[in-house]
Amino acid sequence: MKPASGHRRLASTTSALLAFALLSSACGKGSSTPKPVLGGVVAFDQTAIGEINGPYPKADPVYSCGSDTNEFAAELAVVDSPTEAKVQREWGDVIKDRQYFISGTIQDFEFSGGDLTFTHPFGRDITFNIKPDPAFADMAQVVGEGEAEGGTRDALHWEIERGLAPHKGVGIEDYLDGWVPQNGDRIATYGRWIVDCGHNDYHTELHPPTFVAFGHQDGQATVSHAWYTPYYFTQLFNPNSIWSSQLTNEVRLTDPDTKTFPKYLVAELLRVGHLGPEGPLCCHDEIQAHELLTANTASPIDWYVCAPSPKPGGSHLSVSYGITVRPGVTVTVTPDDGLGCAAFHLEIGPSYIPLNPIRKDCSDPWATLNAQAQAALGDPTLDVRDLIRSRVPPSFIEGVERDPIVDCYDPLQVPEPGEQGNDQSILTASTDMPYPFYGTITVGWAP
């Protein structure tokens, strides 16, 4: 991949001050700071982050998923009622509500072809495996008895919905130039360390990522792209579609109608049968699924982008970047000529206000949903509508026959970040873009 060309300055649409520091060196002579342990040109410090992550427990699918034999959604085909389902979420935290760091090398990249629409409102996934740096090797685990998904015994699987990567247009494949990782790229990423409850090998994943930085060597420089994912999918559903994207509305998370999918499905079928609770949310004419989104706000995050080795004689470190932030987010950059790297520090402050995404109702045809469920669950004979028909009274059938409604969002669209040129570094602010932070970074050697 080549660095994106034509970087242009984003007009600042806010008067908010940006706290931005460019320090000449953090590891100069006389410094007692230990030299970071880096595994490549884009990385976390394995020593420092290894201590933050702490010891890695063995993943437990009973703790994370609710069962070590049943799979999310597929379980609904074998229980008498969704109320008996043990697996309430498709992805379960290894340690509840904790996020983890990992850096390594990307392999086995692909665009997923089988994801459940109601849990993927920004589209099907970008997926790959991460061959971890040594400090993070214990994050790659397969703890179930099923056949391991490709490459996950010695690498950690990673997934993000396609629409959450920076796009220049509304088309799902219309990414900003250079903003899709490739095999062989180095990656430093942070997010939920989970057990995939939809596969009977119960392998671990980094899913979904909150922060992503990846890059590769291009001549005498490393070109890197990085962003902070603005939204987290709670795997909680509520019949009030307006609440799905109200990121700062805390009431919806504890509302009595907010439920995990198996329990929500029971309540939703009652609404389709016009037997729901009294009030405006009593009834739906078709099955609807509205997942609640929240805002990612975890910080700080520190990572390194390094020039390729070895350093040519007589050269010096050149660091340039175009970075765009929302108000309340700061980026601090510390070049270190001796190390051959620039350290980046990201901080999301209390004044940060997330941008609510625009939710749309989208029809999810039964034929499409069946194909996605078959691919996702590995059962080519599965017919979800027939399964529901067999479990509900005749009076419900008319509503079940109609294609379901799910939430959907356009891909996140942004201009090229900031500006970038030789030894020129620009940080700009924008209140109308969704990412807390995104940027292109080039670190190399200059005469």
Rosetta blueprint (number, residue, H / E / L):
1 M L
2 K L
3 P L
4 A L
5 S L
6 G L
7 H L
8 R L
9 R L
10 L L
11 A L
12 S L
13 T L
14 T L
15 S L
16 A L
17 L L
18 L L
19 A L
20 F E
21 A E
22 L E
23 L L
24 S L
25 S L
26 A L
27 C L
28 G L
29 K L
30 G L
31 S L
32 S L
33 T L
34 P L
35 K L
36 P L
37 V L
38 L L
39 G L
40 G L
41 V L
42 V E
43 A E
44 F L
45 D L
46 Q H
47 T H
48 A H
49 I H
50 G H
51 E H
52 I H
53 N H
54 G L
55 P L
56 Y L
57 P L
58 K L
59 A L
60 D L
61 P H
62 V H
63 Y H
64 S H
65 C L
66 G L
67 S L
68 D L
69 T L
70 N L
71 E L
72 F L
73 A L
74 A H
75 E H
76 L H
77 A H
78 V L
79 V L
80 D L
81 S L
82 P H
83 T H
84 E H
85 A L
86 K L
87 V L
88 Q L
89 R L
90 E L
91 W E
92 G E
93 D E
94 V L
95 I L
96 K L
97 D L
98 R L
99 Q E
100 Y E
101 F E
102 I E
103 S E
104 G E
105 T E
106 I E
107 Q E
108 D E
109 F E
110 E E
111 F E
112 S L
113 G L
114 G L
115 D L
116 L L
117 T H
118 F H
119 T H
120 H L
121 P L
122 F L
123 G L
124 R L
125 D E
126 I E
127 T E
128 F E
129 N E
130 I E
131 K E
132 P E
133 D L
134 P H
135 A H
136 F H
137 A H
138 D H
139 M H
140 A L
141 Q L
142 V E
143 V L
144 G L
145 E L
146 G L
147 E L
148 A L
149 E L
150 G L
151 G L
152 T L
153 R L
154 D L
155 A L
156 L E
157 H E
158 W E
159 E E
160 I E
161 E E
162 R H
163 G H
164 L H
165 A L
166 P L
167 H E
168 K L
169 G L
170 V L
171 G L
172 I L
173 E L
174 D L
175 Y E
176 L L
177 D L
178 G L
179 W L
180 V L
181 P L
182 Q L
183 N L
184 G L
185 D L
186 R E
187 I E
188 A E
189 T E
190 Y E
191 G E
192 R E
193 W E
194 I E
195 V E
196 D E
197 C L
198 G L
199 H L
200 N L
201 D L
202 Y L
203 H E
204 T E
205 E E
206 L E
207 H E
208 P E
209 P E
210 T E
211 F E
212 V E
213 A E
214 F E
215 G E
216 H E
217 Q E
218 D E
219 G L
220 Q L
221 A E
222 T E
223 V E
224 S E
225 H E
226 A E
227 W E
228 Y E
229 T L
230 P L
231 Y E
232 Y E
233 F E
234 T E
235 Q E
236 L E
237 F E
238 N L
239 P L
240 N L
241 S H
242 I H
243 W H
244 S L
245 S L
246 Q L
247 L L
248 T L
249 N L
250 E L
251 V H
252 R H
253 L H
254 T H
255 D L
256 P L
257 D L
258 T L
259 K E
260 T L
261 F H
262 P H
263 K H
264 Y H
265 L H
266 V H
267 A H
268 E H
269 L H
270 L H
271 R H
272 V H
273 G L
274 H L
275 L L
276 G L
277 P L
278 E L
279 G L
280 P L
281 L L
282 C L
283 C L
284 H L
285 D L
286 E L
287 I L
288 Q E
289 A E
290 H L
291 E E
292 L E
293 L E
294 T E
295 A E
296 N L
297 T L
298 A L
299 S L
300 P L
301 I E
302 D E
303 W E
304 Y E
305 V E
306 C E
307 A L
308 P L
309 S L
310 P L
311 K L
312 P L
313 G L
314 G L
315 S L
316 H E
317 L E
318 S E
319 V E
320 S E
321 Y E
322 G E
323 I E
324 T E
325 V E
326 R L
327 P L
328 G L
329 V E
330 T E
331 V E
332 T E
333 V E
334 T E
335 P E
336 D E
337 D L
338 G L
339 L L
340 G L
341 C E
342 A E
343 A E
344 F E
345 H E
346 L E
347 E E
348 I E
349 G L
350 P L
351 S L
352 Y L
353 I L
354 P L
355 L L
356 N L
357 P L
358 I L
359 R L
360 K E
361 D E
362 C E
363 S E
364 D L
365 P L
366 W H
367 A H
368 T H
369 L H
370 N H
371 A H
372 Q H
373 A H
374 Q H
375 A H
376 A H
377 L H
378 G L
379 D L
380 P L
381 T L
382 L L
383 D L
384 V H
385 R H
386 D H
387 L H
388 I H
389 R H
390 S L
391 R L
392 V L
393 P L
394 P H
395 S H
396 F H
397 I H
398 E H
399 G H
400 V H
401 E H
402 R L
403 D L
404 P L
405 I E
406 V E
407 D E
408 C E
409 Y L
410 D L
411 P L
412 L L
413 Q E
414 V L
415 P L
416 E L
417 P L
418 G L
419 E L
420 Q E
421 G E
422 N L
423 D L
424 Q E
425 S E
426 I E
427 L E
428 T E
429 A E
430 S L
431 T L
432 D L
433 M L
434 P L
435 Y L
436 P L
437 F E
438 Y E
439 G E
440 T E
441 I E
442 T E
443 V E
444 G E
445 W E
446 A E
447 P L
